[in-house]
Amino acid sequence: MPSFSDNFENNSSGGYNIDLRLEGIESFRKSLEKYFFSEATVRNCSNNNNGVNLAVELECNLSLVEMLFHFNRGTWGNFKQNSSSFVAILDKFRRENLITVDIDELSILFKDTRIIINKIYSRSIAEQLDNILREMGKHYVHFSKGLSETPYEIYVPVFEEEHTATDKILFRNVEVSNHCKKDYFNFWGLYFESEDDAVIYDLNASHLENGDLFMLSTDED
C-alpha cells in the first residue's frame, strides 16, 4: 500500500506551496481503505488562497457489479441511512487543518472499470457519493447496453454545453458555475471498448447517445 507520513508535505513542482502541510492525512487515507476495501492514494490536485483540493484514488479488487452488490447490502462504503462515513471522515480531516480541505476528484478503479467523479460544489463528492452509486445501480442495465458491455471509464458528471450547426451535442466534464447536486444525475460520460469515441448516458431518459466530450478542468471551488 502507499506509504505517507501523517503530515502530507508537497514538493515545489507544479507551483504548489512547498510549506503546505496537512495534518491527519494518514488517518484519512486509512479510513478510506477501511470503508472501501481499497488501496487509497491521496495527492494534492491544486491549492490556492481558498484552500487545498485533493485527488483521491481508490483501487478496489472488485468488479463494478460486485461493488454494487456489496453497496446495496451496506457492506461497501459504510453508508448508513441519512448519513455517510465519507462525509464524517472528510469533516474530521478538515477540522484538523487551519486551511480548507476538499476533494476535487475521486477516482475508483475496479477490475473492469474506473469511475471518475468531479467536484461541482463544496464537499459535493463526499455528500453525493452514496446517491451517485445508488443511481449507478439503478441505471446499470441501461448504460451497460442491456448487460452486454461494461464501460471501462465512467465520468460523473458531464454537462451539456451547446448544439452545433450540425446538431451534434457538445459535452464537457466540468461546469464552472451554478453547481447543485442534481447536476450529478443528468449526464455521465462513458467509454466502451467497442466505441471509438465517448458515449453520453442521459439519466433522465435512461438512454445512451453520441456526443463530443471535451475534458476540461477548473480551479474554482
Backbone bond lengths (Angstrom), bond angles and torsions (degrees), N, CA, C in turn:
res aa  C-N    CA-C-N  psi(-1)  N-CA   C-N-CA  omega(-1)  CA-C   N-CA-C  phi
1 M - - - 1.460 - - 1.519 110.04 -
2 P 1.332 117.77 155.29 1.461 119.51 178.46 1.517 111.06 -60.21
3 S 1.307 116.72 147.66 1.458 121.43 -178.87 1.516 109.74 -115.19
4 F 1.330 116.15 126.33 1.460 121.63 178.63 1.522 108.19 -130.93
5 S 1.312 116.74 149.74 1.459 119.43 167.39 1.517 107.44 -77.93
6 D 1.341 117.05 163.21 1.457 119.01 -177.22 1.515 111.65 -70.31
7 N 1.319 118.34 -18.26 1.460 122.10 170.43 1.516 108.03 -103.90
8 F 1.323 116.52 121.19 1.462 121.04 -177.77 1.513 108.10 -90.75
9 E 1.342 116.92 119.29 1.457 121.52 -176.82 1.510 109.48 -117.46
10 N 1.341 116.39 123.29 1.452 120.80 179.86 1.513 111.15 -78.79
11 N 1.331 116.30 151.46 1.451 119.26 166.60 1.517 108.52 -84.77
12 S 1.317 116.36 178.86 1.459 119.71 -172.84 1.513 113.15 -89.70
13 S 1.332 118.80 1.96 1.456 120.54 -178.73 1.516 110.53 -70.96
14 G 1.322 115.66 153.75 1.456 120.46 176.84 1.506 114.14 70.16
15 G 1.329 118.33 15.01 1.449 120.05 179.02 1.510 114.03 78.91
16 Y 1.336 118.81 10.84 1.448 121.26 -178.85 1.524 110.70 -75.35
17 N 1.307 115.42 153.76 1.453 122.28 -179.57 1.526 109.53 -74.68
18 I 1.331 116.82 116.44 1.465 120.13 -176.34 1.519 111.60 -67.20
19 D 1.343 117.98 -20.98 1.455 121.30 -179.34 1.526 113.07 -91.52
20 L 1.321 117.14 0.84 1.460 120.41 -177.43 1.524 110.98 -70.19
21 R 1.321 116.94 128.67 1.460 122.00 175.70 1.520 108.58 -134.45
22 L 1.319 115.05 140.21 1.455 120.71 177.11 1.519 108.95 -116.65
23 E 1.314 115.57 121.85 1.455 120.42 178.25 1.530 109.81 -75.10
24 G 1.314 115.85 143.44 1.458 120.64 172.61 1.508 115.76 77.16
25 I 1.343 118.62 16.12 1.458 120.56 -176.56 1.523 111.41 -63.73
26 E 1.338 117.44 -36.90 1.465 119.70 -178.48 1.525 111.03 -70.64
27 S 1.318 116.92 -37.96 1.461 120.22 177.07 1.520 110.92 -64.91
28 F 1.320 116.52 -39.86 1.460 121.73 177.19 1.524 109.97 -61.51
29 R 1.319 116.90 -46.78 1.459 121.29 -178.65 1.529 111.21 -63.06
30 K 1.321 117.00 -43.81 1.461 120.22 -179.25 1.526 111.68 -65.36
31 S 1.324 117.31 -34.98 1.464 120.17 176.95 1.522 110.79 -65.04
32 L 1.334 116.80 -41.30 1.462 119.99 176.71 1.524 110.77 -60.78
33 E 1.323 116.59 -43.75 1.465 120.15 -179.77 1.529 111.23 -63.17
34 K 1.310 116.39 -38.73 1.461 120.99 -178.90 1.523 111.37 -65.87
35 Y 1.318 117.35 -48.00 1.460 120.80 -173.70 1.523 113.11 -77.62
36 F 1.338 116.96 -28.93 1.463 119.68 -174.10 1.534 113.11 -110.56
37 F 1.337 117.69 10.86 1.467 121.95 176.82 1.524 110.62 48.52
38 S 1.312 116.54 47.96 1.461 121.57 -170.91 1.520 110.90 -138.38
39 E 1.318 115.45 162.78 1.453 121.26 163.81 1.525 106.98 -88.46
40 A 1.310 117.31 128.12 1.463 121.72 -174.20 1.522 110.87 -111.63
41 T 1.315 115.41 135.71 1.457 122.87 173.05 1.522 107.85 -121.51
42 V 1.321 116.92 131.15 1.464 122.07 -179.89 1.518 108.23 -123.22
43 R 1.319 116.71 125.59 1.464 120.02 179.29 1.524 109.22 -137.80
44 N 1.320 114.41 162.23 1.458 120.65 178.27 1.519 109.64 -77.31
45 C 1.322 116.72 124.08 1.460 120.92 177.60 1.522 110.37 -91.83
46 S 1.313 116.95 -44.59 1.465 121.64 176.96 1.513 108.71 -163.76
47 N 1.317 115.70 155.39 1.453 119.73 173.27 1.523 109.40 -143.30
48 N 1.329 115.02 146.42 1.456 121.40 178.63 1.517 107.99 -149.93
49 N 1.318 116.03 -167.64 1.462 119.72 -177.72 1.521 112.44 -65.16
50 N 1.334 116.86 -20.02 1.456 120.53 -178.23 1.525 113.17 -87.49
51 G 1.334 117.97 -9.23 1.453 119.78 178.91 1.513 112.25 138.34
52 V 1.324 115.17 -160.40 1.461 122.78 -175.57 1.521 109.64 -119.85
53 N 1.327 116.08 132.31 1.458 122.29 173.77 1.518 108.81 -107.79
54 L 1.310 116.46 128.33 1.453 122.08 -176.55 1.523 111.78 -105.12
55 A 1.320 115.38 150.93 1.460 122.15 168.53 1.523 107.03 -107.18
56 V 1.323 116.11 125.67 1.459 122.09 -178.11 1.524 108.69 -115.75
57 E 1.326 116.18 130.24 1.467 120.83 175.55 1.518 109.29 -119.97
58 L 1.328 115.34 129.66 1.457 122.25 175.51 1.523 108.33 -114.32
59 E 1.315 117.21 126.13 1.462 121.64 177.32 1.521 108.31 -109.20
60 C 1.332 115.56 113.49 1.459 122.35 -169.94 1.526 110.20 -119.09
61 N 1.313 116.92 130.74 1.463 121.95 -177.19 1.532 111.27 -86.08
62 L 1.322 115.72 51.30 1.460 123.26 175.61 1.517 108.23 -133.97
63 S 1.320 116.60 156.39 1.462 119.83 168.64 1.521 108.39 -80.81
64 L 1.320 116.90 168.50 1.464 120.49 178.55 1.523 110.78 -60.31
65 V 1.324 117.60 -44.34 1.467 120.98 -179.69 1.523 110.72 -64.12
66 E 1.319 117.28 -40.60 1.462 120.27 178.11 1.522 110.86 -63.40
67 M 1.335 117.25 -41.56 1.460 119.90 177.83 1.517 110.29 -61.78
68 L 1.340 117.41 -45.74 1.461 120.47 -178.86 1.523 111.18 -61.62
69 F 1.317 117.20 -36.37 1.469 121.06 176.60 1.526 110.29 -61.55
70 H 1.326 116.96 -49.60 1.466 120.40 -179.39 1.526 111.42 -69.51
71 F 1.336 116.90 -34.19 1.463 120.21 176.34 1.524 110.56 -61.30
72 N 1.332 116.74 -44.79 1.465 120.52 -179.57 1.523 112.17 -66.21
73 R 1.314 116.93 -27.83 1.469 121.26 176.59 1.526 112.18 -81.93
74 G 1.333 116.30 -9.15 1.455 120.57 -179.57 1.510 114.18 81.60
75 T 1.350 116.75 15.37 1.465 120.29 -177.29 1.520 113.01 -104.40
76 W 1.326 118.96 2.10 1.471 122.50 176.79 1.521 108.43 -127.89
77 G 1.313 116.95 121.46 1.452 121.21 179.46 1.506 114.66 94.83
78 N 1.359 116.59 -14.92 1.463 120.80 178.51 1.522 112.55 55.46
79 F 1.340 116.25 36.07 1.454 119.98 177.04 1.525 109.17 -79.26
80 K 1.316 114.79 136.15 1.458 120.81 179.09 1.523 108.79 -121.87
81 Q 1.314 115.57 159.49 1.455 119.46 -179.02 1.530 110.15 -59.83
82 N 1.339 114.76 126.61 1.470 123.11 177.60 1.527 113.21 66.21
83 S 1.315 117.98 14.09 1.461 119.54 175.95 1.518 108.98 -151.31
84 S 1.327 116.38 163.78 1.457 120.85 -178.99 1.516 109.81 -141.40
85 S 1.315 116.10 128.67 1.457 119.48 176.44 1.519 111.04 -63.94
86 F 1.341 116.87 -30.93 1.457 121.11 179.62 1.530 109.93 -63.08
87 V 1.322 116.98 -44.88 1.462 120.83 177.57 1.524 110.22 -61.02
88 A 1.315 116.70 -43.36 1.464 121.03 -176.95 1.524 111.69 -63.82
89 I 1.338 117.43 -45.29 1.467 118.53 -177.28 1.526 111.26 -73.86
90 L 1.355 117.76 -31.01 1.460 119.13 175.21 1.519 110.44 -68.35
91 D 1.332 117.43 -42.85 1.461 120.35 179.53 1.529 111.09 -63.67
92 K 1.319 117.32 -38.43 1.470 120.51 176.61 1.525 109.88 -62.55
93 F 1.312 116.57 -43.93 1.462 122.10 178.47 1.523 110.51 -61.31
94 R 1.325 116.92 -43.11 1.469 121.30 -179.50 1.526 111.18 -63.78
95 R 1.340 116.47 -40.55 1.465 120.01 -178.25 1.524 112.15 -65.75
96 E 1.311 117.59 -24.60 1.457 121.43 -178.08 1.523 113.04 -80.17
97 N 1.325 117.20 -4.87 1.460 121.19 -177.19 1.523 110.91 -123.94
98 L 1.325 115.93 148.55 1.458 121.25 -178.95 1.516 112.09 -80.51
99 I 1.329 117.32 -16.17 1.459 121.43 177.72 1.524 109.16 -106.53
100 T 1.319 115.61 159.76 1.459 120.69 178.95 1.524 110.36 -71.78
101 V 1.316 116.10 131.30 1.461 122.27 178.36 1.520 108.51 -121.13
102 D 1.321 116.66 132.23 1.458 120.52 178.70 1.523 108.95 -144.42
103 I 1.317 116.11 167.92 1.463 122.07 177.60 1.518 108.50 -102.01
104 D 1.319 116.68 118.42 1.457 122.26 -179.70 1.522 111.49 -86.32
105 E 1.329 116.51 -33.49 1.463 120.73 179.87 1.515 109.75 -147.83
106 L 1.322 115.61 134.26 1.459 122.26 172.78 1.517 108.08 -116.76
107 S 1.320 116.19 122.14 1.464 121.95 177.70 1.522 108.19 -116.22
108 I 1.335 116.45 123.63 1.463 121.44 179.47 1.521 107.90 -116.10
109 L 1.323 115.40 114.90 1.458 121.33 -177.94 1.522 109.65 -98.62
110 F 1.339 115.63 114.79 1.457 121.83 175.14 1.528 109.25 -101.91
111 K 1.330 117.16 -179.92 1.459 120.34 -178.26 1.522 112.23 -66.63
112 D 1.337 117.18 -26.21 1.461 119.74 -174.53 1.521 114.53 -122.67
113 T 1.318 118.19 -4.63 1.464 119.52 -178.35 1.518 110.41 -160.82
114 R 1.321 115.46 164.53 1.460 122.25 173.38 1.524 108.23 -124.79
115 I 1.328 116.20 130.26 1.464 122.14 175.64 1.518 107.68 -103.59
116 I 1.333 116.92 126.78 1.464 122.16 178.45 1.519 108.05 -117.63
117 I 1.319 116.35 115.25 1.464 122.15 -178.19 1.519 108.45 -112.65
118 N 1.328 116.52 127.17 1.460 122.04 -179.24 1.524 111.60 -103.25
119 K 1.306 115.02 146.53 1.466 122.05 174.56 1.520 110.07 -68.31
120 I 1.344 116.88 134.82 1.463 120.65 175.19 1.527 112.20 -122.68
121 Y 1.323 117.63 -11.24 1.469 122.31 169.87 1.524 106.94 -160.56
122 S 1.294 117.93 172.91 1.459 121.82 -175.62 1.526 111.41 -57.36
123 R 1.330 116.34 127.59 1.463 125.08 178.16 1.524 112.62 63.88
124 S 1.329 117.74 17.17 1.468 119.77 -172.61 1.524 112.66 -64.19
125 I 1.328 117.71 -38.74 1.462 119.27 -177.13 1.524 110.68 -66.16
126 A 1.321 116.90 -48.47 1.462 119.96 -179.95 1.523 111.37 -62.75
127 E 1.321 117.06 -40.89 1.459 120.82 -177.19 1.524 112.87 -70.38
128 Q 1.317 117.50 -33.75 1.463 120.37 -170.96 1.523 114.85 -107.81
129 L 1.330 119.01 -1.18 1.459 119.61 -175.91 1.523 112.14 -58.23
130 D 1.329 117.41 -44.66 1.465 118.30 -179.31 1.520 111.71 -63.29
131 N 1.337 118.08 -38.40 1.463 121.13 177.79 1.525 111.48 -67.49
132 I 1.339 116.41 -38.60 1.466 120.25 178.03 1.526 110.32 -62.36
133 L 1.325 117.08 -45.76 1.459 120.23 -179.54 1.522 111.52 -67.29
134 R 1.317 116.80 -35.35 1.467 120.03 177.20 1.524 110.55 -63.76
135 E 1.341 116.66 -43.17 1.462 120.08 177.17 1.526 111.17 -66.93
136 M 1.317 116.61 -34.09 1.462 119.98 178.11 1.521 110.34 -62.32
137 G 1.320 116.70 -40.05 1.457 120.10 176.61 1.516 112.39 -65.01
138 K 1.326 116.63 -41.09 1.466 120.82 -179.77 1.525 111.85 -65.61
139 H 1.323 116.21 -35.40 1.468 120.62 -172.95 1.525 113.34 -99.76
140 Y 1.321 117.37 -0.36 1.467 119.07 -172.97 1.523 113.02 -56.45
141 V 1.317 117.43 -43.77 1.470 119.87 -178.27 1.520 111.46 -61.25
142 H 1.338 117.39 -29.57 1.466 121.42 -178.38 1.527 111.38 -81.48
143 F 1.343 117.47 -48.69 1.470 117.37 -175.75 1.530 112.34 -79.91
144 S 1.341 117.55 -9.78 1.469 120.30 174.49 1.527 111.63 -94.36
145 K 1.321 115.79 19.05 1.472 121.54 177.46 1.523 111.11 56.75
146 G 1.336 114.29 52.13 1.457 118.97 179.74 1.512 113.27 67.21
147 L 1.332 116.31 37.54 1.467 124.92 179.69 1.527 113.00 69.25
148 S 1.332 117.44 15.53 1.465 119.87 -177.14 1.529 113.42 -90.85
149 E 1.347 117.89 -23.12 1.464 119.80 -177.88 1.527 110.52 -155.84
150 T 1.312 116.13 124.53 1.460 121.43 175.50 1.522 108.97 -88.63
151 P 1.333 118.74 128.89 1.471 119.45 176.71 1.520 110.39 -62.97
152 Y 1.335 116.25 146.50 1.462 118.40 -179.48 1.525 112.30 -87.45
153 E 1.338 117.70 -12.65 1.464 121.94 171.59 1.518 109.16 -143.53
154 I 1.333 115.13 140.02 1.463 121.96 178.74 1.521 107.53 -130.65
155 Y 1.334 116.92 118.20 1.466 122.16 179.30 1.525 109.65 -102.48
156 V 1.323 116.37 125.17 1.458 123.48 -176.95 1.521 109.02 -128.08
157 P 1.345 119.26 121.09 1.460 126.15 -10.65 1.526 109.97 -97.01
158 V 1.325 116.15 177.78 1.457 121.70 163.32 1.521 106.87 -123.61
159 F 1.325 116.07 159.20 1.456 121.14 -173.71 1.518 111.08 -123.27
160 E 1.326 115.44 135.29 1.456 120.46 174.98 1.520 108.67 -72.13
161 E 1.317 116.56 127.68 1.455 120.33 -175.06 1.522 112.64 -103.56
162 E 1.338 117.65 -51.18 1.451 119.72 -176.81 1.518 109.67 -168.48
163 H 1.306 115.29 166.37 1.451 121.60 171.02 1.524 108.14 -104.23
164 T 1.305 116.28 131.65 1.456 119.73 179.34 1.513 109.82 -82.68
165 A 1.327 115.22 177.42 1.465 120.20 179.67 1.522 111.58 -62.01
166 T 1.326 116.85 -23.54 1.466 120.59 179.57 1.523 111.52 -95.08
167 D 1.343 116.01 12.14 1.462 122.15 179.49 1.527 113.35 66.39
168 K 1.310 117.47 17.33 1.461 119.92 175.11 1.524 108.50 -82.67
169 I 1.316 116.35 131.22 1.458 121.26 -178.40 1.523 109.44 -83.38
170 L 1.319 115.89 133.15 1.458 121.56 177.24 1.523 108.84 -102.65
171 F 1.317 116.70 137.79 1.453 121.37 178.39 1.520 109.16 -127.41
172 R 1.313 115.71 153.41 1.459 120.24 173.61 1.517 108.12 -134.77
173 N 1.325 115.94 158.42 1.450 119.04 -172.29 1.519 114.20 -91.53
174 V 1.325 118.45 -8.14 1.457 121.44 178.66 1.513 109.13 -137.90
175 E 1.320 117.63 132.68 1.454 121.83 174.38 1.518 108.43 -102.26
176 V 1.330 116.91 147.69 1.461 119.59 -170.97 1.526 113.89 -99.23
177 S 1.328 119.36 -4.87 1.459 119.65 -179.23 1.522 109.86 -159.20
178 N 1.348 114.84 169.29 1.458 121.97 174.61 1.525 112.43 56.46
179 H 1.319 115.85 47.36 1.452 119.93 -179.43 1.525 110.53 -79.10
180 C 1.312 116.74 142.60 1.455 121.96 170.34 1.521 108.04 -155.10
181 K 1.322 116.36 163.51 1.465 119.28 -170.25 1.520 113.26 -63.78
182 K 1.334 118.46 -29.10 1.469 119.41 -179.59 1.520 112.12 -64.31
183 D 1.337 117.19 -20.16 1.465 119.67 -179.83 1.530 112.35 -65.81
184 Y 1.319 117.29 -19.48 1.458 119.72 175.19 1.528 112.18 -70.62
185 F 1.314 117.01 -16.38 1.459 120.34 -168.05 1.521 113.06 -120.47
186 N 1.330 116.25 28.72 1.466 121.14 175.03 1.526 111.19 -105.39
187 F 1.327 117.13 -60.33 1.463 121.02 -177.26 1.527 110.59 -135.06
188 W 1.330 115.32 139.47 1.462 122.32 171.04 1.520 108.68 -122.03
189 G 1.322 116.69 148.68 1.458 121.24 176.54 1.523 110.68 -100.61
190 L 1.331 117.11 129.10 1.464 122.50 -175.79 1.524 110.85 -122.02
191 Y 1.319 115.57 144.67 1.462 121.44 172.03 1.528 108.78 -121.07
192 F 1.343 115.23 127.82 1.461 122.45 179.11 1.524 109.86 -115.39
193 E 1.318 116.31 149.43 1.462 120.56 174.55 1.524 111.26 -61.58
194 S 1.325 117.04 -30.71 1.462 121.23 -176.40 1.521 113.36 -84.00
195 E 1.331 117.70 -4.69 1.463 121.82 -176.92 1.527 109.70 -117.02
196 D 1.325 116.12 139.65 1.464 120.43 177.92 1.519 112.17 -75.36
197 D 1.328 116.74 -32.76 1.461 121.75 -175.96 1.521 110.57 -121.30
198 A 1.325 115.34 172.39 1.458 120.76 177.91 1.520 110.54 -64.22
199 V 1.317 114.97 149.36 1.456 122.83 173.35 1.520 107.03 -117.39
200 I 1.322 116.71 138.55 1.459 121.78 -179.03 1.517 109.28 -99.51
201 Y 1.323 116.17 131.15 1.460 120.32 175.55 1.520 109.08 -103.64
202 D 1.331 116.03 120.99 1.460 124.11 178.02 1.523 107.80 -91.63
203 L 1.325 117.10 107.99 1.460 120.03 -176.61 1.518 112.49 -68.38
204 N 1.326 117.39 -32.95 1.457 119.71 -178.01 1.521 111.94 -69.15
205 A 1.330 116.24 -32.19 1.464 120.87 -179.65 1.526 112.23 -101.86
206 S 1.338 117.76 -3.58 1.471 122.32 -175.37 1.520 110.73 50.46
207 H 1.335 114.75 50.96 1.466 120.15 -168.35 1.524 110.45 -140.30
208 L 1.335 116.14 138.08 1.460 122.45 172.81 1.514 109.68 -90.27
209 E 1.337 117.13 137.49 1.452 120.61 179.43 1.522 109.89 -144.06
210 N 1.299 115.32 155.66 1.457 120.80 178.78 1.520 110.17 -82.06
211 G 1.313 116.69 147.18 1.460 121.77 177.77 1.508 109.65 -174.17
212 D 1.310 116.92 155.28 1.459 120.98 177.49 1.520 109.19 -84.91
213 L 1.322 116.32 126.05 1.457 121.63 -179.91 1.519 109.31 -106.43
214 F 1.331 115.55 118.23 1.458 121.45 178.25 1.517 108.51 -102.80
215 M 1.334 116.68 123.34 1.449 121.28 -177.17 1.521 109.42 -87.43
216 L 1.311 115.21 106.37 1.459 121.57 -178.44 1.516 108.84 -113.80
217 S 1.321 115.28 172.04 1.457 120.51 173.99 1.507 108.39 -145.38
218 T 1.329 115.62 161.26 1.456 120.81 179.24 1.503 109.32 -145.29
219 D 1.320 116.57 147.89 1.460 121.23 177.16 1.512 111.89 -95.64
220 E 1.344 117.34 3.45 1.451 119.35 -177.42 1.513 109.74 -75.35
221 D 1.348 116.62 151.75 1.463 121.94 179.17 1.507 109.58 -88.69
